[in-house]
């Protein structure tokens, strides 16, 4: 590590990603980002068209699918330029990649909000009908909360773009910028390399914020869904003691689906972003050319987040598909149902 730090300013072409490696990584991004864009867009569009049928899930579903759609679309357009253009402007990396990461951060926060709202089931059932004034007032506060979340993160990006992302305009006499500097791959210019235009100290806040946010969301969602699962496990045991017939049938099926859904929502973040966290840390001490396989894995897993979210939060949930297909109307609901049950339960 010491050798890498002391010689960071004099990296050779063999230490960085080669052009053919960058193109291979780019093709992986394109291949896996495309289904993410399609999946996120489908959930976003269908949620808007079937707005009334989705009940309380609609607010978070629309925002989550929009955040994933924007993140995937921005990252797809940036990485695609690696094979479309050979004279890429550095501004595309300086401004484009952080913008994609901001939308990913927004997606993480919405996932965390989904888990936190689902935890209401642990605190008991609603004591008022879903259409009461108190519930409507709570929804208004939630809308304000979500609006502030979008404004905050977009504001952070604007501050970064205006005050921190200015490219280094200093030229190095007698030195030609390597071809590598004209390419744009996520985490390829994280630490100091041989490209004079990039200055990691200006980009560091975005990457470190992403790093800690991913870790926080993984830990938070794990704890929240574990608490929800344990609560339902206790309810399942009580129900089996009182109503053994139903406990062996309908409630058991719902309980298994609940466990499956909660587990998958945590696994999405872990599987999609653990390779990225490893890559972010390992580029400090290991040459990028040696991390090429990890770049491939990270490109595939990060790119799939939008697609997997569209499956886990929407298309793989029977109550979502029933709502969007018109098989269940908003009139067929209970007045004393928690958000978690409205959002996660499966119809049987």
Phi, psi and omega per residue, in radians:
X1 nan -0.706 -3.132
X2 -1.067 -0.741 3.133
X3 -1.072 -0.691 -3.125
X4 -1.153 -0.662 -3.101
X5 -1.231 -0.734 -3.085
X6 -1.273 -0.425 -3.107
X7 -1.913 0.265 -3.051
X8 -1.053 -0.533 -3.107
X9 -1.410 -0.096 -3.090
X10 -2.193 0.717 3.129
X11 -1.183 2.470 3.099
X12 -1.604 2.968 3.127
X13 -1.077 -0.501 -3.133
X14 -1.270 -0.322 -3.139
X15 -1.467 -0.392 -3.109
X16 -1.731 3.007 3.088
X17 -1.139 2.347 3.104
X18 -1.395 2.821 -3.076
X19 -1.064 -0.729 3.129
X20 -1.180 -0.578 3.067
X21 -1.171 -0.722 3.117
X22 -1.092 -0.711 3.120
X23 -1.143 -0.682 3.108
X24 -1.105 -0.793 3.103
X25 -1.068 -0.684 3.129
X26 -1.069 -0.765 3.129
X27 -1.112 -0.604 3.083
X28 -1.146 -0.770 3.091
X29 -1.009 -0.840 -3.102
X30 -1.077 -0.751 -3.096
X31 -1.124 -0.666 -3.049
X32 -1.673 -0.381 3.080
X33 -1.326 -0.525 -3.119
X34 -1.024 -0.885 3.082
X35 -1.122 -0.481 3.090
X36 -1.174 -0.733 3.104
X37 -1.113 -0.777 -3.126
X38 -1.139 -0.804 -3.128
X39 -1.105 -0.808 3.140
X40 -1.129 -0.731 3.141
X41 -1.135 -0.672 -3.133
X42 -1.113 -0.753 3.124
X43 -1.161 -0.738 3.141
X44 -1.085 -0.804 -3.099
X45 -1.185 -0.827 -3.106
X46 -1.137 -0.657 3.134
X47 -1.108 -0.649 3.095
X48 -1.224 -0.723 -3.110
X49 -1.204 -0.595 -3.121
X50 -1.911 0.699 -3.016
X51 -0.968 -0.813 -3.061
X52 -1.221 -0.558 -3.082
X53 -1.301 -0.349 -3.028
X54 -1.487 -0.217 3.115
X55 1.010 -2.423 -3.006
X56 -1.215 -0.350 -3.137
X57 -1.162 -0.377 -2.939
X58 -1.112 -0.684 -3.072
X59 -1.060 -0.908 -3.120
X60 -1.252 -0.636 3.141
X61 -1.101 -0.784 3.135
X62 -1.093 -0.779 -3.116
X63 -1.216 -0.719 3.136
X64 -1.133 -0.779 3.124
X65 -1.154 -0.624 3.101
X66 -1.170 -0.753 3.115
X67 -1.087 -0.775 3.102
X68 -1.129 -0.675 3.133
X69 -1.116 -0.800 -3.141
X70 -1.144 -0.742 3.138
X71 -1.085 -0.836 -3.118
X72 -1.150 -0.701 -3.104
X73 -1.165 -0.777 3.139
X74 -1.127 -0.814 -3.131
X75 -1.130 -0.637 3.115
X76 -1.128 -0.782 -3.121
X77 -1.152 -0.619 -3.122
X78 -1.246 -0.865 -3.095
X79 -1.212 -0.535 3.129
X80 -1.094 -0.491 -3.121
X81 -1.161 -0.283 3.116
X82 -1.147 -0.460 3.127
X83 -1.879 -0.216 3.136
X84 -1.539 -0.702 -3.064
X85 -2.175 2.496 3.083
X86 -1.759 -0.181 -3.135
X87 -2.060 0.898 -3.040
X88 -1.109 2.402 3.092
X89 -1.311 2.418 3.139
X90 -1.121 -0.396 3.137
X91 -1.051 -0.447 -3.137
X92 -1.107 -0.673 3.085
X93 -1.357 -0.746 -3.063
X94 -1.088 -0.636 -3.085
X95 -1.898 -0.564 -3.043
X96 -1.315 -0.863 -3.114
X97 -1.094 -0.798 3.069
X98 -1.043 -0.576 3.095
X99 -1.132 -0.755 3.080
X100 -1.073 -0.711 3.141
X101 -1.170 -0.576 3.082
X102 -1.095 -0.738 3.118
X103 -1.191 -0.596 3.045
X104 -1.143 -0.720 3.083
X105 -1.061 -0.704 3.099
X106 -1.092 -0.699 3.094
X107 -1.079 -0.733 3.110
X108 -1.064 -0.761 -3.116
X109 -1.147 -0.640 3.110
X110 -1.213 -0.658 3.053
X111 -1.075 -0.727 3.111
X112 -1.131 -0.704 3.094
X113 -1.110 -0.668 3.111
X114 -1.075 -0.763 3.137
X115 -1.170 -0.740 -3.136
X116 -1.121 -0.716 3.118
X117 -1.176 -0.617 3.108
X118 -1.139 -0.458 -3.109
X119 -1.188 -0.166 3.087
X120 -0.994 -0.454 -3.130
X121 -1.123 -0.522 -3.140
X122 -1.178 -0.481 -3.100
X123 -1.529 0.048 3.070
X124 1.921 3.032 -3.138
X125 -1.348 2.810 3.054
X126 -1.089 2.485 3.100
X127 -1.706 -0.072 -3.141
X128 -2.288 2.663 3.095
X129 -1.028 2.693 -3.089
X130 -1.071 -0.427 -3.098
X131 -1.688 0.140 -3.104
X132 -1.203 2.885 -3.092
X133 -1.136 -0.655 -3.141
X134 -1.109 -0.730 3.123
X135 -1.157 -0.729 3.113
X136 -1.108 -0.671 3.101
X137 -1.129 -0.672 3.098
X138 -1.118 -0.653 3.113
X139 -1.144 -0.665 3.104
X140 -1.092 -0.731 3.108
X141 -1.125 -0.655 3.106
X142 -1.125 -0.711 3.116
X143 -1.077 -0.703 3.097
X144 -1.132 -0.707 3.121
X145 -1.061 -0.801 -3.130
X146 -1.160 -0.684 3.115
X147 -1.090 -0.751 3.121
X148 -1.134 -0.592 3.114
X149 -1.111 -0.808 3.093
X150 -1.089 -0.811 -3.113
X151 -1.089 -0.713 -3.110
X152 -1.078 -0.890 -3.072
X153 -1.201 -0.686 3.081
X154 -1.150 -0.644 3.075
X155 -1.104 -0.716 3.088
X156 -1.052 -0.719 3.128
X157 -1.156 -0.706 3.123
X158 -1.072 -0.747 3.100
X159 -1.072 -0.752 3.109
X160 -1.073 -0.814 -3.071
X161 -1.133 -0.621 -3.069
X162 -1.424 -0.742 -2.956
X163 -1.886 -0.318 -2.986
X164 -2.137 -0.362 -3.005
X165 -1.680 0.200 -3.137
X166 -1.084 2.194 -3.103
X167 -1.154 2.653 3.105
X168 -1.320 1.964 -3.054
X169 -1.600 0.034 3.140
X170 -1.241 2.353 3.113
X171 -1.823 2.596 3.141
X172 -1.803 2.001 -3.052
X173 -1.067 2.260 3.061
X174 1.386 0.040 -3.106
X175 -2.050 2.229 3.105
X176 -1.643 2.314 3.119
X177 -1.097 2.270 3.131
X178 -1.161 2.752 -3.133
X179 -1.035 -0.530 3.136
X180 -0.964 -0.591 -3.077
X181 -1.224 -0.279 -3.130
X182 -1.548 -0.058 -3.101
X183 -1.820 2.734 -3.040
X184 -2.315 1.896 3.097
X185 -2.290 2.438 3.137
X186 -1.009 2.254 3.138
X187 1.241 0.212 3.110
X188 -1.463 -0.397 3.117
X189 -2.097 0.599 -3.098
X190 -1.230 -0.984 3.115
X191 -1.643 2.985 -3.060
X192 -1.115 2.172 3.084
X193 -2.101 -2.781 -3.058
X194 -1.618 0.284 -3.135
X195 -1.768 2.038 -3.024
X196 -1.208 -0.379 -3.028
X197 -1.334 -0.405 -3.062
X198 -1.700 2.377 3.107
X199 -2.278 1.903 -3.013
X200 -1.108 -0.516 -3.108
X201 -1.121 -0.401 3.075
X202 -1.417 -0.505 -3.108
X203 -1.674 -0.242 -3.058
X204 -0.945 -0.775 -3.107
X205 -0.982 -0.669 -3.127
X206 -1.158 -0.800 -3.092
X207 -1.209 -0.714 3.138
X208 -1.223 -0.625 3.061
X209 -1.090 -0.750 3.090
X210 -1.062 -0.787 -3.110
X211 -1.028 -0.899 -3.086
X212 -1.250 -0.539 3.115
X213 -1.185 -0.734 3.115
X214 -1.065 -0.793 3.135
X215 -1.092 -0.745 -3.128
X216 -1.123 -0.740 -3.123
X217 -1.176 -0.697 3.104
X218 -1.049 -0.843 -3.126
X219 -1.169 -0.761 -3.103
X220 -1.108 -0.860 -3.116
X221 -1.137 -0.625 3.107
X222 -1.072 -0.806 -3.136
X223 -1.167 -0.780 -3.077
X224 -1.122 -0.868 -3.111
X225 -1.220 -0.487 3.042
X226 -1.146 -0.744 3.102
X227 -1.101 -0.732 3.128
X228 -1.112 -0.747 -3.138
X229 -1.107 -0.767 3.140
X230 -1.122 -0.650 3.114
X231 -1.105 -0.813 3.135
X232 -1.177 -0.555 3.093
X233 -1.106 -0.727 3.088
X234 -1.132 -0.715 3.098
X235 -1.120 -0.653 -3.139
X236 -1.117 -0.746 -3.136
X237 -1.147 -0.698 3.112
X238 -1.149 -0.730 -3.109
X239 -1.155 -0.655 3.110
X240 -1.152 -0.566 3.104
X241 -1.242 -0.597 -3.117
X242 -1.531 -0.709 -3.092
X243 -2.275 1.358 -3.056
X244 -1.059 -0.539 -3.127
X245 -1.180 -0.870 3.139
X246 -1.177 -0.616 -3.132
X247 -1.123 -0.475 3.127
X248 -1.474 -0.171 -3.065
X249 -2.054 -1.649 -3.009
X250 -1.081 -0.893 -3.074
X251 -1.142 -0.622 3.105
X252 -1.116 -0.707 3.116
X253 -1.131 -0.738 3.111
X254 -1.126 -0.695 -3.131
X255 -1.121 -0.731 3.112
X256 -1.117 -0.713 3.114
X257 -1.142 -0.671 3.098
X258 -1.057 -0.812 3.126
X259 -1.075 -0.752 -3.139
X260 -1.106 -0.771 -3.114
X261 -1.177 -0.819 -3.135
X262 -1.077 -0.727 3.124
X263 -1.100 -0.764 -3.095
X264 -1.142 -0.614 -3.113
X265 -1.178 -0.565 3.062
X266 -1.321 -0.695 -3.114
X267 -1.131 -0.527 -3.141
X268 -0.988 -0.872 -3.101
X269 -1.200 -0.743 -3.105
X270 -1.096 -0.869 -3.082
X271 -1.180 -0.728 -3.056
X272 -1.262 -0.558 -2.971
X273 -2.049 -0.138 3.071
X274 -1.080 -0.788 3.073
X275 -1.035 -0.623 3.119
X276 -1.159 -0.703 3.101
X277 -1.125 -0.735 3.095
X278 -1.093 -0.762 -3.130
X279 -1.123 -0.720 -3.139
X280 -1.033 -0.708 -3.138
X281 -1.383 -0.644 -3.040
X282 -1.325 -0.423 3.114
X283 -1.154 -0.252 3.104
X284 -1.217 -0.620 -3.001
X285 -2.025 -0.234 -3.053
X286 -2.145 2.435 3.137
X287 -1.077 2.513 -3.080
X288 -1.076 -0.627 -3.117
X289 -1.066 -0.538 3.116
X290 -1.379 -0.281 -3.127
X291 -1.706 0.216 -3.094
X292 -0.944 -0.789 3.102
X293 -1.048 -0.664 3.128
X294 -1.199 -0.603 3.048
X295 -1.059 -0.698 3.130
X296 -1.123 -0.831 -3.138
X297 -1.093 -0.775 -3.135
X298 -1.119 -0.691 3.126
X299 -1.079 -0.697 -3.126
X300 -1.240 -0.797 -3.051
X301 -1.237 -0.798 3.120
X302 -1.087 -0.722 -3.103
X303 -1.123 -0.489 -3.070
X304 -1.433 -0.091 -3.050
X305 -0.995 -0.811 -3.110
X306 -1.079 -0.721 3.137
X307 -1.173 -0.811 -3.113
X308 -1.141 -0.706 3.084
X309 -1.062 -0.690 3.133
X310 -1.120 -0.527 3.097
X311 -1.357 -0.898 -3.023
X312 -1.191 -0.691 -3.064
X313 -1.624 -0.170 -3.064
X314 -2.408 -1.400 -2.866
X315 -1.167 -0.402 3.105
X316 -1.577 0.078 -3.136
X317 -1.812 2.063 -3.092
X318 -1.010 -0.644 -3.106
X319 -1.213 -0.464 3.065
X320 -1.257 -0.843 -3.111
X321 -1.130 -0.634 3.097
X322 -1.131 -0.672 -3.133
X323 -1.188 -0.785 -3.075
X324 -1.306 -0.430 3.111
X325 -1.541 -0.049 3.100
X326 1.412 0.238 -3.141
X327 -1.440 -0.224 3.083
X328 -2.406 2.239 -3.097
X329 -1.732 2.779 -3.136
X330 -1.167 -0.196 3.129
X331 -1.304 -0.438 -3.083
X332 -1.600 1.330 3.136
X333 -2.421 2.897 3.061
X334 -1.746 2.648 -3.136
X335 -1.436 -0.337 -3.086
X336 -2.151 1.176 -3.113
X337 -2.189 2.360 3.135
X338 -1.279 2.822 3.112
X339 -1.053 -0.670 -3.090
X340 -1.075 -0.693 3.137
X341 -1.254 -0.681 3.117
X342 -1.138 -0.526 -2.999
X343 -1.667 -0.558 -2.971
X344 -1.959 -0.388 -2.958
X345 -1.172 2.708 3.061
X346 -1.793 2.542 3.134
X347 -1.440 2.416 -3.139
X348 -2.311 nan nan
